[in-house]
Amino acid sequence: MIISLRFRLLLWLLIPLAIFIILSASLSYRSAQQTADLIQDRALLTSAQVIASDIVWLDGIPQVSVDPAALELFSSPQQDHVYYQVITNQGLLMAGHPDLPGPVDFNGTGPQFSTQQYDQQTIRVATQIRPLYDAGTQLNVAVRVAQTMQGHDLMVADLWRPSLHRQITMLILAIALVVVGLTIELRPIMRLKDDLAGRDPMSLSPIKVGQLQGELRPIATAFNQYIQRHNTQVAAQRRFIADAAHQLRTPLTLIDSQIQFARKITDPARRSEVLEAMQESSRSMGALTDKLLLLSQAESAASHAVLRQPVDLVKLITAVLEDIVPLAQRKNIDLGMESQCAEVHVVGNEALFSAMIMNLVDNAIRYTPQNGKVTVTVGVSPPTTTHTAIKIPMAQLVVADNGPGIPAEIRDRVFERFYRNAAPGQQGTGLGLAIVKEIVLAAHGAVTLETGLMNKGLAVLVQLPLGTPQTLR
């Protein structure tokens, strides 16, 4: 396979040009041959007509006297041989070569031309029929004049070769100009290559498109858009690493302090209390690590291809609620589910959707006081205008509680990482809603906060594009 762009462009230009030159040369050769045929046939016919004019009746017998001037028309530097024949329709040879080949139509009225082989040479034969009348008797006489083809072939070459030479010169000049032109026009690409190859591995500055041709600018623009997306992704990763390091430092420091304190304690009862506190700190750090990993997975889902499949939200919510019921029972919280449909299908990653629902319900249970209520509602919303500006029905998931809620002025901030609107001492990582937002955005949905049950608490509204099992086919 040819991978050189310069050579491929050269082929695209030169192959049609070469085909054109071959066809043009063929037509030029044919035109030169027709011209040479015409000139030779005219000379042969003129000689035949001169000889035919000298045929007369003498004493009732046709006689012919061949004038040497009639054959001198064919004198040429190529020393072509000239043959002639005068013969009647009765088979009487009046003059010339008796074995001159070729058919003769004595009933024809116009000149006749043919190409024959004679004496191991190619000859061109012209025939002129002359009727003779004497005392009511008609006699048809054929005058045939032939010439070898050396002069004819030289004339064809003289007419054709200059045209062929011009066309070959044009082809060579076109090749040279194309090679030079491609070399000059491809310099911006080579400079772009050198620019990218010479960059620092950590440099993500955009490509300069000012010197590129108009056809190449969309490519550079696409590269710049990719660099911008990569910049965004790198910035998110750096922010994630910084946040993770900051958040993990606190429990690690606490555990280290607890270990140092435990080493100084001699009382077994107090040491047991410290070990329990260490275990709780370890669990908190494990939960934080799990949240960080889930957040990283949700961010990756927004920028990379992940497994997408039909997911039934009704079935998935039922499974999540079964797993989280013990947490609600410990606080005597009324945890329920309301479904407007038997099935509500969306398309996405089932594991991420499960984590999203788990975070929403877990947050609602944790922030709802004893004997409170948490309700999960799933259904299909009427057509609404989405971020794509197209009115389509959406799958709708609402997790509502009657807890303390979130003031309207800080509702946008709760989607930020590690931001917490919690009472002092209340457990949490500040990552739950941030994870929910990343998962919803990766699925091309939207998430908003509203007032919860009985105008109290909080309701998290998640809207996702509807999908069916046939969506991915």
C-alpha positions as CSV (number, residue, x, y, z in Angstrom):
1,M,0.0,0.0,0.0
2,I,1.3,3.5,-1.0
3,I,1.5,5.6,2.2
4,S,3.3,8.7,0.8
5,L,0.9,11.5,0.4
6,R,3.1,13.3,-2.1
7,F,3.4,10.2,-4.3
8,R,-0.4,9.5,-4.1
9,L,-1.2,13.1,-5.1
10,L,1.3,12.8,-7.9
11,L,-0.4,9.6,-9.1
12,W,-3.8,11.2,-9.0
13,L,-2.6,14.0,-11.3
14,L,-0.2,12.1,-13.6
15,I,-2.2,9.0,-14.3
16,P,-5.1,11.0,-15.9
17,L,-2.5,13.2,-17.6
18,A,-0.6,10.2,-19.0
19,I,-3.8,8.6,-20.2
20,F,-4.7,11.9,-21.9
21,I,-1.3,12.1,-23.6
22,I,-1.5,8.5,-24.8
23,L,-4.9,9.1,-26.3
24,S,-3.8,12.4,-27.8
25,A,-0.7,10.7,-29.3
26,S,-2.8,7.9,-30.7
27,L,-5.2,10.5,-32.3
28,S,-2.2,12.5,-33.6
29,Y,-0.7,9.3,-35.1
30,R,-4.0,8.5,-36.8
31,S,-4.3,12.0,-38.1
32,A,-0.8,11.9,-39.5
33,Q,-1.5,8.6,-41.1
34,Q,-4.7,9.8,-42.7
35,T,-2.8,12.9,-44.0
36,A,0.0,10.8,-45.5
37,D,-2.6,8.4,-47.1
38,L,-4.4,11.3,-48.6
39,I,-1.2,12.8,-50.1
40,Q,0.0,9.5,-51.5
41,D,-3.5,8.5,-52.8
42,R,-3.8,11.9,-54.6
43,A,-0.4,11.4,-56.3
44,L,-1.2,7.8,-57.3
45,L,-4.6,8.9,-58.7
46,T,-3.1,11.8,-60.6
47,S,-0.6,9.4,-62.2
48,A,-3.3,6.9,-63.1
49,Q,-5.5,9.7,-64.6
50,V,-2.5,10.9,-66.7
51,I,-1.9,7.4,-68.0
52,A,-5.6,6.8,-68.7
53,S,-5.8,10.0,-70.8
54,D,-3.2,8.5,-73.2
55,I,-5.3,5.4,-74.0
56,V,-6.7,5.6,-77.6
57,W,-8.2,3.4,-80.3
58,L,-5.8,2.6,-83.1
59,D,-7.1,0.5,-86.0
60,G,-9.8,-0.9,-83.8
61,I,-7.3,-1.9,-81.1
62,P,-6.9,0.1,-77.8
63,Q,-3.4,1.4,-77.5
64,V,-1.6,3.1,-74.6
65,S,1.6,5.1,-74.4
66,V,2.9,5.6,-70.9
67,D,4.4,9.0,-70.5
68,P,7.5,8.9,-68.2
69,A,6.3,12.1,-66.6
70,A,3.4,10.3,-65.2
71,L,5.7,8.1,-63.1
72,E,8.2,10.9,-62.2
73,L,5.6,12.2,-59.8
74,F,6.8,9.6,-57.3
75,S,10.5,10.3,-57.3
76,S,11.6,10.7,-53.7
77,P,14.8,10.4,-51.6
78,Q,13.4,7.2,-50.1
79,Q,13.8,5.5,-53.5
80,D,10.2,4.1,-53.5
81,H,9.4,1.6,-56.2
82,V,6.6,2.5,-58.6
83,Y,4.5,-0.1,-60.4
84,Y,1.7,0.2,-62.9
85,Q,-0.7,-1.9,-64.9
86,V,-3.1,-1.2,-67.8
87,I,-5.6,-4.0,-68.3
88,T,-9.0,-4.4,-69.9
89,N,-12.1,-6.0,-68.5
90,Q,-11.5,-8.8,-71.0
91,G,-8.2,-9.6,-69.3
92,L,-5.9,-8.1,-72.0
93,L,-2.7,-6.6,-70.5
94,M,-2.0,-3.5,-72.4
95,A,1.1,-2.4,-70.4
96,G,2.9,-2.7,-67.0
97,H,3.3,-5.5,-64.6
98,P,1.1,-8.5,-65.2
99,D,1.1,-9.8,-61.6
100,L,0.2,-6.6,-59.7
101,P,-2.0,-7.8,-56.9
102,G,-5.4,-6.6,-55.8
103,P,-9.0,-6.8,-57.1
104,V,-10.4,-4.6,-59.8
105,D,-14.0,-3.5,-60.1
106,F,-14.5,-2.7,-63.7
107,N,-18.1,-1.6,-63.1
108,G,-17.0,1.1,-60.6
109,T,-17.2,4.7,-61.5
110,G,-14.9,6.3,-59.0
111,P,-11.2,5.7,-58.0
112,Q,-10.3,2.6,-56.0
113,F,-7.6,2.4,-53.4
114,S,-6.1,-0.6,-51.6
115,T,-3.0,-1.7,-49.7
116,Q,-1.4,-4.9,-50.9
117,Q,1.7,-7.1,-50.5
118,Y,4.0,-7.3,-53.5
119,D,7.5,-8.5,-53.9
120,Q,7.8,-8.8,-50.1
121,Q,6.9,-5.1,-49.7
122,T,3.8,-3.2,-48.7
123,I,2.4,-1.2,-51.6
124,R,-0.4,1.3,-52.0
125,V,-2.5,0.8,-55.2
126,A,-4.8,3.3,-56.9
127,T,-7.1,2.2,-59.7
128,Q,-8.8,4.4,-62.3
129,I,-11.5,2.9,-64.6
130,R,-11.8,4.5,-68.1
131,P,-14.5,3.4,-70.5
132,L,-13.5,3.4,-74.3
133,Y,-16.1,3.5,-77.1
134,D,-15.5,2.5,-80.7
135,A,-18.2,1.8,-83.3
136,G,-20.8,1.1,-80.6
137,T,-18.4,-1.1,-78.7
138,Q,-17.5,-0.2,-75.0
139,L,-14.4,-1.4,-73.4
140,N,-13.5,-0.7,-69.8
141,V,-9.8,-0.2,-69.1
142,A,-8.3,-0.2,-65.6
143,V,-5.2,1.9,-65.0
144,R,-3.5,0.9,-61.8
145,V,-0.5,2.6,-60.2
146,A,1.2,1.4,-57.1
147,Q,4.0,2.7,-54.9
148,T,5.9,1.2,-51.9
149,M,5.4,2.8,-48.5
150,Q,8.8,4.1,-47.3
151,G,8.1,7.7,-48.2
152,H,4.6,7.3,-46.8
153,D,5.9,6.0,-43.4
154,L,8.5,8.8,-43.3
155,M,5.9,11.4,-43.8
156,V,3.8,9.9,-41.0
157,A,6.8,10.0,-38.7
158,D,7.6,13.6,-39.7
159,L,4.0,14.6,-39.0
160,W,3.6,12.7,-35.7
161,R,6.9,12.8,-33.9
162,P,7.0,16.6,-33.2
163,S,3.5,16.3,-31.5
164,L,4.6,13.3,-29.5
165,H,7.8,15.1,-28.4
166,R,5.8,18.1,-27.3
167,Q,3.4,15.9,-25.3
168,I,6.3,14.0,-23.6
169,T,8.0,17.3,-22.8
170,M,4.7,18.5,-21.3
171,L,4.4,15.4,-19.2
172,I,8.0,15.7,-17.9
173,L,7.4,19.4,-17.2
174,A,4.2,18.6,-15.4
175,I,5.9,16.0,-13.2
176,A,8.7,18.4,-12.3
177,L,6.2,21.2,-11.5
178,V,4.0,18.9,-9.5
179,V,6.9,17.6,-7.4
180,V,8.2,21.1,-6.8
181,G,4.6,22.4,-6.1
182,L,3.8,19.6,-3.7
183,T,7.1,20.1,-1.9
184,I,6.4,23.8,-1.4
185,E,2.7,23.3,-0.5
186,L,3.5,20.5,2.0
187,R,6.0,22.6,3.9
188,P,3.3,23.9,6.4
189,I,2.4,20.3,7.2
190,M,6.1,19.5,7.7
191,R,6.5,22.5,9.9
192,L,3.4,21.4,11.9
193,K,5.0,17.9,12.2
194,D,8.3,19.5,13.5
195,D,6.3,21.7,15.9
196,L,4.5,18.7,17.4
197,A,7.6,16.5,17.4
198,G,9.7,19.1,19.1
199,R,7.2,19.9,21.9
200,D,7.7,19.1,25.5
201,P,5.7,16.0,26.4
202,M,3.6,18.0,28.9
203,S,2.9,20.9,26.5
204,L,-0.8,21.1,25.5
205,S,-0.8,24.5,23.8
206,P,-3.0,24.8,20.7
207,I,-1.6,24.5,17.1
208,K,-1.1,27.7,15.2
209,V,-3.3,27.6,12.1
210,G,-2.5,30.9,10.5
211,Q,0.0,29.5,8.0
212,L,-2.0,26.5,7.0
213,Q,-4.0,26.3,3.8
214,G,-7.7,26.5,4.0
215,E,-8.2,22.8,3.4
216,L,-5.8,21.9,6.3
217,R,-7.2,24.4,8.8
218,P,-10.2,22.1,9.7
219,I,-7.7,19.4,10.6
220,A,-5.7,21.7,12.8
221,T,-8.9,23.0,14.4
222,A,-10.0,19.4,15.1
223,F,-6.5,18.8,16.7
224,N,-7.0,22.0,18.8
225,Q,-10.4,20.9,19.9
226,Y,-8.9,17.5,20.9
227,I,-6.1,19.3,22.8
228,Q,-8.7,21.4,24.6
229,R,-10.7,18.3,25.6
230,H,-7.4,16.7,26.7
231,N,-6.5,19.8,28.7
232,T,-9.9,19.7,30.4
233,Q,-9.4,16.0,31.2
234,V,-5.9,16.5,32.5
235,A,-7.0,19.4,34.6
236,A,-9.8,17.3,36.0
237,Q,-7.3,14.5,36.8
238,R,-4.9,16.9,38.5
239,R,-7.8,18.3,40.5
240,F,-8.9,14.8,41.4
241,I,-5.4,13.8,42.5
242,A,-5.0,17.0,44.5
243,D,-8.4,16.6,46.2
244,A,-7.8,12.9,46.9
245,A,-4.4,13.6,48.4
246,H,-5.9,16.3,50.6
247,Q,-8.9,14.3,51.7
248,L,-6.8,11.1,52.4
249,R,-4.2,13.0,54.4
250,T,-6.6,13.7,57.3
251,P,-7.7,10.1,58.0
252,L,-4.1,8.9,57.6
253,T,-2.9,11.5,60.0
254,L,-5.6,10.6,62.4
255,I,-4.8,6.9,62.2
256,D,-1.1,7.6,62.7
257,S,-1.9,9.7,65.8
258,Q,-4.1,6.9,67.1
259,I,-1.4,4.4,66.6
260,Q,1.2,6.5,68.5
261,F,-1.3,7.1,71.3
262,A,-2.1,3.3,71.5
263,R,1.6,2.5,71.8
264,K,1.8,4.6,75.0
265,I,-1.4,3.1,76.6
266,T,-0.9,0.3,79.1
267,D,-4.5,0.0,80.2
268,P,-6.1,-2.8,78.1
269,A,-9.6,-1.2,78.3
270,R,-8.4,2.1,77.0
271,R,-6.3,0.4,74.4
272,S,-9.4,-1.4,73.2
273,E,-11.3,1.9,72.8
274,V,-8.4,3.4,70.8
275,L,-8.3,0.3,68.5
276,E,-12.1,0.6,67.9
277,A,-11.5,4.3,67.0
278,M,-8.7,3.3,64.7
279,Q,-11.0,0.7,63.0
280,E,-13.7,3.4,62.5
281,S,-11.1,5.7,61.0
282,S,-9.9,2.9,58.7
283,R,-13.5,2.3,57.6
284,S,-14.0,6.0,56.9
285,M,-10.9,6.1,54.8
286,G,-12.0,3.0,53.0
287,A,-15.4,4.6,52.3
288,L,-13.6,7.7,51.1
289,T,-11.4,5.7,48.8
290,D,-14.4,3.9,47.3
291,K,-16.1,7.2,46.7
292,L,-13.0,8.6,45.0
293,L,-12.7,5.6,42.8
294,L,-16.4,5.8,41.9
295,L,-15.9,9.5,41.1
296,S,-13.0,8.7,38.8
297,Q,-15.0,6.1,37.0
298,A,-17.9,8.5,36.6
299,E,-15.6,11.2,35.1
300,S,-14.1,8.7,32.7
301,A,-17.5,7.7,31.5
302,A,-18.1,11.3,30.3
303,S,-15.0,11.3,28.1
304,H,-14.4,7.7,27.1
305,A,-16.5,4.9,25.6
306,V,-18.0,2.7,28.4
307,L,-20.3,-0.2,28.2
308,R,-23.7,1.0,27.2
309,Q,-26.7,-1.3,27.5
310,P,-30.5,-1.0,28.1
311,V,-31.2,-0.6,31.8
312,D,-34.6,-0.9,33.4
313,L,-34.7,1.7,36.2
314,V,-37.7,0.1,37.9
315,K,-35.8,-3.2,38.3
316,L,-32.6,-1.4,39.3
317,I,-34.2,0.8,41.9
318,T,-35.9,-2.2,43.5
319,A,-32.6,-4.0,43.8
320,V,-30.9,-1.0,45.4
321,L,-33.7,-0.4,47.9
322,E,-33.5,-4.1,49.0
323,D,-29.8,-3.6,49.7
324,I,-30.2,-0.3,51.6
325,V,-33.3,-1.2,53.7
326,P,-31.3,-2.2,56.8
327,L,-29.8,1.4,56.9
328,A,-33.4,2.9,56.8
329,Q,-34.6,0.4,59.5
330,R,-31.9,1.5,61.9
331,K,-33.4,5.0,61.8
332,N,-37.0,3.8,61.5
333,I,-37.3,5.7,58.2
334,D,-40.3,4.9,55.9
335,L,-38.5,4.0,52.7
336,G,-40.8,3.4,49.7
337,M,-41.0,3.4,46.0
338,E,-43.6,4.7,43.5
339,S,-43.6,3.7,39.9
340,Q,-45.8,5.1,37.2
341,C,-44.8,2.3,34.7
342,A,-44.0,-1.3,34.9
343,E,-40.7,-0.7,33.1
344,V,-38.7,2.5,32.4
345,H,-35.8,1.8,30.1
346,V,-32.7,4.0,29.7
347,V,-29.4,3.3,28.0
348,G,-26.2,3.5,29.9
349,N,-23.9,1.7,32.3
350,E,-25.9,-0.3,34.8
351,A,-23.1,-0.3,37.5
352,L,-22.9,3.5,37.3
353,F,-26.6,3.9,37.4
354,S,-26.8,1.6,40.4
355,A,-24.1,3.7,42.2
356,M,-26.0,6.9,41.4
357,I,-29.3,5.6,42.9
358,M,-27.4,4.2,45.9
359,N,-25.8,7.6,46.6
360,L,-29.1,9.5,46.3
361,V,-31.0,7.1,48.6
362,D,-28.0,6.9,51.0
363,N,-27.8,10.7,51.3
364,A,-31.5,11.0,51.8
365,I,-31.5,8.4,54.6
366,R,-28.4,9.9,56.3
367,Y,-29.7,13.5,56.3
368,T,-33.3,12.5,57.3
369,P,-34.0,12.4,61.0
370,Q,-35.4,9.5,63.0
371,N,-38.9,8.4,61.9
372,G,-38.6,10.4,58.7
373,K,-39.7,9.4,55.2
374,V,-37.8,8.8,51.9
375,T,-39.7,8.1,48.7
376,V,-38.2,7.1,45.3
377,T,-40.4,7.9,42.4
378,V,-39.7,6.7,38.8
379,G,-41.7,7.3,35.6
380,V,-41.7,9.1,32.3
381,S,-42.0,12.9,32.1
382,P,-43.9,14.7,29.3
383,P,-41.9,16.1,26.4
384,T,-39.6,18.8,27.6
385,T,-36.9,21.0,25.9
386,T,-33.5,19.4,26.7
387,H,-30.0,20.7,26.1
388,T,-30.3,19.5,22.6
389,A,-33.2,21.9,22.0
390,I,-35.4,19.0,21.0
391,K,-38.6,18.3,22.9
392,I,-38.5,14.6,23.8
393,P,-40.0,12.5,26.7
394,M,-37.5,11.7,29.4
395,A,-37.2,9.0,32.1
396,Q,-37.6,10.8,35.5
397,L,-36.2,9.7,38.8
398,V,-37.0,11.6,42.0
399,V,-35.6,10.8,45.5
400,A,-37.5,13.0,48.0
401,D,-37.2,13.2,51.8
402,N,-38.7,15.3,54.6
403,G,-35.4,16.1,56.2
404,P,-33.8,19.5,56.8
405,G,-33.3,20.1,53.1
406,I,-30.8,22.5,51.5
407,P,-31.2,26.2,51.3
408,A,-31.9,27.4,47.7
409,E,-28.8,29.8,47.8
410,I,-26.3,26.9,48.2
411,R,-28.0,24.2,46.1
412,D,-25.7,24.7,43.2
413,R,-22.6,24.3,45.5
414,V,-23.6,20.9,46.8
415,F,-22.6,19.3,43.5
416,E,-19.0,20.5,44.1
417,R,-16.6,17.9,45.4
418,F,-16.1,17.7,49.1
419,Y,-18.6,20.4,49.8
420,R,-20.9,19.4,52.7
421,N,-24.0,20.9,54.1
422,A,-24.0,18.7,57.2
423,A,-24.3,19.2,60.9
424,P,-21.1,19.0,63.0
425,G,-20.0,15.5,63.6
426,Q,-22.3,14.1,60.8
427,Q,-20.5,11.5,58.7
428,G,-20.0,11.9,55.0
429,T,-17.4,12.5,52.3
430,G,-19.0,15.4,50.4
431,L,-18.7,13.3,47.2
432,G,-22.2,11.8,46.9
433,L,-23.9,14.5,44.8
434,A,-20.7,15.2,42.8
435,I,-20.7,11.5,41.8
436,V,-24.4,11.7,40.9
437,K,-23.8,14.7,38.7
438,E,-20.9,13.1,36.8
439,I,-22.9,9.9,36.1
440,V,-26.0,11.8,34.9
441,L,-23.9,14.1,32.6
442,A,-22.1,11.1,31.2
443,A,-25.6,9.7,30.3
444,H,-26.6,13.0,28.6
445,G,-29.1,13.7,31.4
446,A,-29.8,16.5,33.9
447,V,-30.0,16.7,37.7
448,T,-31.7,19.4,39.7
449,L,-32.6,20.0,43.4
450,E,-36.1,20.9,44.5
451,T,-38.1,21.0,47.7
452,G,-39.0,17.6,49.1
453,L,-42.0,16.0,50.7
454,M,-44.8,18.2,52.1
455,N,-42.8,21.3,51.2
456,K,-40.0,20.1,53.5
457,G,-36.7,18.4,52.9
458,L,-35.0,17.9,49.6
459,A,-36.0,16.3,46.3
460,V,-33.3,15.3,43.8
461,L,-34.8,15.2,40.2
462,V,-32.8,13.2,37.7
463,Q,-33.9,13.1,34.0
464,L,-32.3,10.6,31.5
465,P,-33.0,10.0,27.8
466,L,-35.4,7.2,27.3
467,G,-34.0,4.0,25.6
468,T,-35.2,0.6,24.5
469,P,-33.5,-2.7,24.1
470,Q,-33.4,-2.0,20.4
471,T,-31.6,1.3,20.9
472,L,-28.1,-0.3,20.6
473,R,-28.9,-2.5,17.6
